[in-house]
Amino acid sequence: MSSIRAVAAANAHVMIATGRSIRDTLPIIEAVGLSRDGAYAVCCNGAITIQLDSSAPDGYRLHRVTTLMPGQVLRSCSASCLTC
């Protein structure tokens, strides 16, 4: 974690990207010292991007949310399985 802090202290942009939920990502952001307003994190295997904002009720705002469309995935899987 000290390496991450050192890079951030050098004014480099550091972003946490994880498969974890927002709730499980926020403590990691705090632990590595990246919890400044305006910082971004990618959560939920890339489905959600948040922007930290201490004035927001939960300390962040949703920047982007991508919804998985199960029907589309199933059709794609079914189509590819027809060639098996």
Phi and psi in radians as a Rosetta constraint file:
Dihedral C 1 N 2 CA 2 C 2 CIRCULARHARMONIC -1.139 0.35
Dihedral N 2 CA 2 C 2 N 3 CIRCULARHARMONIC -0.547 0.35
Dihedral C 2 N 3 CA 3 C 3 CIRCULARHARMONIC -1.152 0.35
Dihedral N 3 CA 3 C 3 N 4 CIRCULARHARMONIC -0.718 0.35
Dihedral C 3 N 4 CA 4 C 4 CIRCULARHARMONIC -1.116 0.35
Dihedral N 4 CA 4 C 4 N 5 CIRCULARHARMONIC -0.769 0.35
Dihedral C 4 N 5 CA 5 C 5 CIRCULARHARMONIC -1.073 0.35
Dihedral N 5 CA 5 C 5 N 6 CIRCULARHARMONIC -0.706 0.35
Dihedral C 5 N 6 CA 6 C 6 CIRCULARHARMONIC -1.123 0.35
Dihedral N 6 CA 6 C 6 N 7 CIRCULARHARMONIC -0.743 0.35
Dihedral C 6 N 7 CA 7 C 7 CIRCULARHARMONIC -1.137 0.35
Dihedral N 7 CA 7 C 7 N 8 CIRCULARHARMONIC -0.771 0.35
Dihedral C 7 N 8 CA 8 C 8 CIRCULARHARMONIC -1.112 0.35
Dihedral N 8 CA 8 C 8 N 9 CIRCULARHARMONIC -0.662 0.35
Dihedral C 8 N 9 CA 9 C 9 CIRCULARHARMONIC -1.151 0.35
Dihedral N 9 CA 9 C 9 N 10 CIRCULARHARMONIC -0.419 0.35
Dihedral C 9 N 10 CA 10 C 10 CIRCULARHARMONIC -1.475 0.35
Dihedral N 10 CA 10 C 10 N 11 CIRCULARHARMONIC 0.246 0.35
Dihedral C 10 N 11 CA 11 C 11 CIRCULARHARMONIC 1.170 0.35
Dihedral N 11 CA 11 C 11 N 12 CIRCULARHARMONIC 0.392 0.35
Dihedral C 11 N 12 CA 12 C 12 CIRCULARHARMONIC -1.415 0.35
Dihedral N 12 CA 12 C 12 N 13 CIRCULARHARMONIC 2.623 0.35
Dihedral C 12 N 13 CA 13 C 13 CIRCULARHARMONIC -1.432 0.35
Dihedral N 13 CA 13 C 13 N 14 CIRCULARHARMONIC 2.098 0.35
Dihedral C 13 N 14 CA 14 C 14 CIRCULARHARMONIC -2.088 0.35
Dihedral N 14 CA 14 C 14 N 15 CIRCULARHARMONIC 2.254 0.35
Dihedral C 14 N 15 CA 15 C 15 CIRCULARHARMONIC -2.240 0.35
Dihedral N 15 CA 15 C 15 N 16 CIRCULARHARMONIC 2.316 0.35
Dihedral C 15 N 16 CA 16 C 16 CIRCULARHARMONIC -1.429 0.35
Dihedral N 16 CA 16 C 16 N 17 CIRCULARHARMONIC 2.297 0.35
Dihedral C 16 N 17 CA 17 C 17 CIRCULARHARMONIC -2.274 0.35
Dihedral N 17 CA 17 C 17 N 18 CIRCULARHARMONIC 2.158 0.35
Dihedral C 17 N 18 CA 18 C 18 CIRCULARHARMONIC -2.618 0.35
Dihedral N 18 CA 18 C 18 N 19 CIRCULARHARMONIC 2.837 0.35
Dihedral C 18 N 19 CA 19 C 19 CIRCULARHARMONIC -1.480 0.35
Dihedral N 19 CA 19 C 19 N 20 CIRCULARHARMONIC -0.056 0.35
Dihedral C 19 N 20 CA 20 C 20 CIRCULARHARMONIC -1.299 0.35
Dihedral N 20 CA 20 C 20 N 21 CIRCULARHARMONIC 2.828 0.35
Dihedral C 20 N 21 CA 21 C 21 CIRCULARHARMONIC -1.228 0.35
Dihedral N 21 CA 21 C 21 N 22 CIRCULARHARMONIC 2.913 0.35
Dihedral C 21 N 22 CA 22 C 22 CIRCULARHARMONIC -1.024 0.35
Dihedral N 22 CA 22 C 22 N 23 CIRCULARHARMONIC -0.812 0.35
Dihedral C 22 N 23 CA 23 C 23 CIRCULARHARMONIC -0.995 0.35
Dihedral N 23 CA 23 C 23 N 24 CIRCULARHARMONIC -0.658 0.35
Dihedral C 23 N 24 CA 24 C 24 CIRCULARHARMONIC -1.471 0.35
Dihedral N 24 CA 24 C 24 N 25 CIRCULARHARMONIC -0.295 0.35
Dihedral C 24 N 25 CA 25 C 25 CIRCULARHARMONIC -1.477 0.35
Dihedral N 25 CA 25 C 25 N 26 CIRCULARHARMONIC -0.626 0.35
Dihedral C 25 N 26 CA 26 C 26 CIRCULARHARMONIC -0.990 0.35
Dihedral N 26 CA 26 C 26 N 27 CIRCULARHARMONIC -0.743 0.35
Dihedral C 26 N 27 CA 27 C 27 CIRCULARHARMONIC -1.126 0.35
Dihedral N 27 CA 27 C 27 N 28 CIRCULARHARMONIC -0.546 0.35
Dihedral C 27 N 28 CA 28 C 28 CIRCULARHARMONIC -1.170 0.35
Dihedral N 28 CA 28 C 28 N 29 CIRCULARHARMONIC -0.780 0.35
Dihedral C 28 N 29 CA 29 C 29 CIRCULARHARMONIC -1.018 0.35
Dihedral N 29 CA 29 C 29 N 30 CIRCULARHARMONIC -0.758 0.35
Dihedral C 29 N 30 CA 30 C 30 CIRCULARHARMONIC -1.129 0.35
Dihedral N 30 CA 30 C 30 N 31 CIRCULARHARMONIC -0.782 0.35
Dihedral C 30 N 31 CA 31 C 31 CIRCULARHARMONIC -1.104 0.35
Dihedral N 31 CA 31 C 31 N 32 CIRCULARHARMONIC -0.598 0.35
Dihedral C 31 N 32 CA 32 C 32 CIRCULARHARMONIC -1.608 0.35
Dihedral N 32 CA 32 C 32 N 33 CIRCULARHARMONIC 0.020 0.35
Dihedral C 32 N 33 CA 33 C 33 CIRCULARHARMONIC 1.373 0.35
Dihedral N 33 CA 33 C 33 N 34 CIRCULARHARMONIC 0.535 0.35
Dihedral C 33 N 34 CA 34 C 34 CIRCULARHARMONIC -1.882 0.35
Dihedral N 34 CA 34 C 34 N 35 CIRCULARHARMONIC 0.305 0.35
Dihedral C 34 N 35 CA 35 C 35 CIRCULARHARMONIC -1.516 0.35
Dihedral N 35 CA 35 C 35 N 36 CIRCULARHARMONIC 0.979 0.35
Dihedral C 35 N 36 CA 36 C 36 CIRCULARHARMONIC -1.828 0.35
Dihedral N 36 CA 36 C 36 N 37 CIRCULARHARMONIC 2.580 0.35
Dihedral C 36 N 37 CA 37 C 37 CIRCULARHARMONIC -0.979 0.35
Dihedral N 37 CA 37 C 37 N 38 CIRCULARHARMONIC 2.423 0.35
Dihedral C 37 N 38 CA 38 C 38 CIRCULARHARMONIC 1.640 0.35
Dihedral N 38 CA 38 C 38 N 39 CIRCULARHARMONIC -0.263 0.35
Dihedral C 38 N 39 CA 39 C 39 CIRCULARHARMONIC -1.256 0.35
Dihedral N 39 CA 39 C 39 N 40 CIRCULARHARMONIC 2.645 0.35
Dihedral C 39 N 40 CA 40 C 40 CIRCULARHARMONIC -1.968 0.35
Dihedral N 40 CA 40 C 40 N 41 CIRCULARHARMONIC 2.754 0.35
Dihedral C 40 N 41 CA 41 C 41 CIRCULARHARMONIC -2.548 0.35
Dihedral N 41 CA 41 C 41 N 42 CIRCULARHARMONIC 2.508 0.35
Dihedral C 41 N 42 CA 42 C 42 CIRCULARHARMONIC -1.845 0.35
Dihedral N 42 CA 42 C 42 N 43 CIRCULARHARMONIC 2.201 0.35
Dihedral C 42 N 43 CA 43 C 43 CIRCULARHARMONIC -2.189 0.35
Dihedral N 43 CA 43 C 43 N 44 CIRCULARHARMONIC 3.027 0.35
Dihedral C 43 N 44 CA 44 C 44 CIRCULARHARMONIC 0.959 0.35
Dihedral N 44 CA 44 C 44 N 45 CIRCULARHARMONIC 0.831 0.35
Dihedral C 44 N 45 CA 45 C 45 CIRCULARHARMONIC 0.998 0.35
Dihedral N 45 CA 45 C 45 N 46 CIRCULARHARMONIC 0.584 0.35
Dihedral C 45 N 46 CA 46 C 46 CIRCULARHARMONIC 1.614 0.35
Dihedral N 46 CA 46 C 46 N 47 CIRCULARHARMONIC -0.046 0.35
Dihedral C 46 N 47 CA 47 C 47 CIRCULARHARMONIC -1.330 0.35
Dihedral N 47 CA 47 C 47 N 48 CIRCULARHARMONIC -0.421 0.35
Dihedral C 47 N 48 CA 48 C 48 CIRCULARHARMONIC -2.310 0.35
Dihedral N 48 CA 48 C 48 N 49 CIRCULARHARMONIC 2.306 0.35
Dihedral C 48 N 49 CA 49 C 49 CIRCULARHARMONIC -2.028 0.35
Dihedral N 49 CA 49 C 49 N 50 CIRCULARHARMONIC 2.260 0.35
Dihedral C 49 N 50 CA 50 C 50 CIRCULARHARMONIC -1.996 0.35
Dihedral N 50 CA 50 C 50 N 51 CIRCULARHARMONIC 2.728 0.35
Dihedral C 50 N 51 CA 51 C 51 CIRCULARHARMONIC -2.113 0.35
Dihedral N 51 CA 51 C 51 N 52 CIRCULARHARMONIC 2.201 0.35
Dihedral C 51 N 52 CA 52 C 52 CIRCULARHARMONIC -1.196 0.35
Dihedral N 52 CA 52 C 52 N 53 CIRCULARHARMONIC 2.381 0.35
Dihedral C 52 N 53 CA 53 C 53 CIRCULARHARMONIC -2.683 0.35
Dihedral N 53 CA 53 C 53 N 54 CIRCULARHARMONIC 1.826 0.35
Dihedral C 53 N 54 CA 54 C 54 CIRCULARHARMONIC -1.132 0.35
Dihedral N 54 CA 54 C 54 N 55 CIRCULARHARMONIC -0.300 0.35
Dihedral C 54 N 55 CA 55 C 55 CIRCULARHARMONIC -1.478 0.35
Dihedral N 55 CA 55 C 55 N 56 CIRCULARHARMONIC -0.195 0.35
Dihedral C 55 N 56 CA 56 C 56 CIRCULARHARMONIC -1.380 0.35
Dihedral N 56 CA 56 C 56 N 57 CIRCULARHARMONIC 2.612 0.35
Dihedral C 56 N 57 CA 57 C 57 CIRCULARHARMONIC -0.928 0.35
Dihedral N 57 CA 57 C 57 N 58 CIRCULARHARMONIC -0.692 0.35
Dihedral C 57 N 58 CA 58 C 58 CIRCULARHARMONIC -1.757 0.35
Dihedral N 58 CA 58 C 58 N 59 CIRCULARHARMONIC 0.063 0.35
Dihedral C 58 N 59 CA 59 C 59 CIRCULARHARMONIC 1.549 0.35
Dihedral N 59 CA 59 C 59 N 60 CIRCULARHARMONIC 0.078 0.35
Dihedral C 59 N 60 CA 60 C 60 CIRCULARHARMONIC -2.684 0.35
Dihedral N 60 CA 60 C 60 N 61 CIRCULARHARMONIC 2.872 0.35
Dihedral C 60 N 61 CA 61 C 61 CIRCULARHARMONIC -2.183 0.35
Dihedral N 61 CA 61 C 61 N 62 CIRCULARHARMONIC 2.529 0.35
Dihedral C 61 N 62 CA 62 C 62 CIRCULARHARMONIC -1.241 0.35
Dihedral N 62 CA 62 C 62 N 63 CIRCULARHARMONIC 2.180 0.35
Dihedral C 62 N 63 CA 63 C 63 CIRCULARHARMONIC -1.645 0.35
Dihedral N 63 CA 63 C 63 N 64 CIRCULARHARMONIC -0.766 0.35
Dihedral C 63 N 64 CA 64 C 64 CIRCULARHARMONIC -2.654 0.35
Dihedral N 64 CA 64 C 64 N 65 CIRCULARHARMONIC 2.386 0.35
Dihedral C 64 N 65 CA 65 C 65 CIRCULARHARMONIC -2.253 0.35
Dihedral N 65 CA 65 C 65 N 66 CIRCULARHARMONIC 2.187 0.35
Dihedral C 65 N 66 CA 66 C 66 CIRCULARHARMONIC -1.936 0.35
Dihedral N 66 CA 66 C 66 N 67 CIRCULARHARMONIC 2.140 0.35
Dihedral C 66 N 67 CA 67 C 67 CIRCULARHARMONIC -1.684 0.35
Dihedral N 67 CA 67 C 67 N 68 CIRCULARHARMONIC 2.266 0.35
Dihedral C 67 N 68 CA 68 C 68 CIRCULARHARMONIC -1.324 0.35
Dihedral N 68 CA 68 C 68 N 69 CIRCULARHARMONIC 2.249 0.35
Dihedral C 68 N 69 CA 69 C 69 CIRCULARHARMONIC -1.722 0.35
Dihedral N 69 CA 69 C 69 N 70 CIRCULARHARMONIC 1.724 0.35
Dihedral C 69 N 70 CA 70 C 70 CIRCULARHARMONIC -0.987 0.35
Dihedral N 70 CA 70 C 70 N 71 CIRCULARHARMONIC -0.676 0.35
Dihedral C 70 N 71 CA 71 C 71 CIRCULARHARMONIC -1.062 0.35
Dihedral N 71 CA 71 C 71 N 72 CIRCULARHARMONIC -0.733 0.35
Dihedral C 71 N 72 CA 72 C 72 CIRCULARHARMONIC -1.117 0.35
Dihedral N 72 CA 72 C 72 N 73 CIRCULARHARMONIC -0.736 0.35
Dihedral C 72 N 73 CA 73 C 73 CIRCULARHARMONIC -1.131 0.35
Dihedral N 73 CA 73 C 73 N 74 CIRCULARHARMONIC -0.792 0.35
Dihedral C 73 N 74 CA 74 C 74 CIRCULARHARMONIC -1.089 0.35
Dihedral N 74 CA 74 C 74 N 75 CIRCULARHARMONIC -0.725 0.35
Dihedral C 74 N 75 CA 75 C 75 CIRCULARHARMONIC -1.096 0.35
Dihedral N 75 CA 75 C 75 N 76 CIRCULARHARMONIC -0.717 0.35
Dihedral C 75 N 76 CA 76 C 76 CIRCULARHARMONIC -1.132 0.35
Dihedral N 76 CA 76 C 76 N 77 CIRCULARHARMONIC -0.746 0.35
Dihedral C 76 N 77 CA 77 C 77 CIRCULARHARMONIC -1.141 0.35
Dihedral N 77 CA 77 C 77 N 78 CIRCULARHARMONIC -0.755 0.35
Dihedral C 77 N 78 CA 78 C 78 CIRCULARHARMONIC -1.089 0.35
Dihedral N 78 CA 78 C 78 N 79 CIRCULARHARMONIC -0.737 0.35
Dihedral C 78 N 79 CA 79 C 79 CIRCULARHARMONIC -1.116 0.35
Dihedral N 79 CA 79 C 79 N 80 CIRCULARHARMONIC -0.700 0.35
Dihedral C 79 N 80 CA 80 C 80 CIRCULARHARMONIC -1.299 0.35
Dihedral N 80 CA 80 C 80 N 81 CIRCULARHARMONIC -0.456 0.35
Dihedral C 80 N 81 CA 81 C 81 CIRCULARHARMONIC -1.333 0.35
Dihedral N 81 CA 81 C 81 N 82 CIRCULARHARMONIC -0.357 0.35
Dihedral C 81 N 82 CA 82 C 82 CIRCULARHARMONIC -1.135 0.35
Dihedral N 82 CA 82 C 82 N 83 CIRCULARHARMONIC -0.404 0.35
Dihedral C 82 N 83 CA 83 C 83 CIRCULARHARMONIC -1.592 0.35
Dihedral N 83 CA 83 C 83 N 84 CIRCULARHARMONIC 0.008 0.35
